[in-house]
Amino acid sequence: MSKKKHKRQKDRKSFPWPLVAFGGVLLILAADLFANQGGDGGGTPSITVDQQKIDYGDVKFNTNKSFAIKVTNMGSGTLRSKEEPYIEVVEGC
């Protein structure tokens, strides 16, 4: 009977600590990889546009006009858009 008790105590002492430690290290590495997934360096993006207003004056109906604007990220983080860019066309006063 004493041999069975001794064997059970020995089984309880052999908990797989190395396996638990390895799993913990894997979880920490996965969390770090997930946190740094964007690669933006943690900075703050800041958008600037070279022209706030474009005025063509009077334009005849059915006449095509084109223009170019330059959008720049002046911040230290990656600039991302959550939706399609929005441009509003406003008629003159």
Secondary structure, 3 states (H helix, E strand, C coil): CHHHHHHHHHHHHCCCHHHHHHHHHHHHHHHHHHHCCCCCCCCCCCEEECCCCCCCCCCCCCCCCCCCCCEEECCCCCCCCCCCCCCCCCCCC
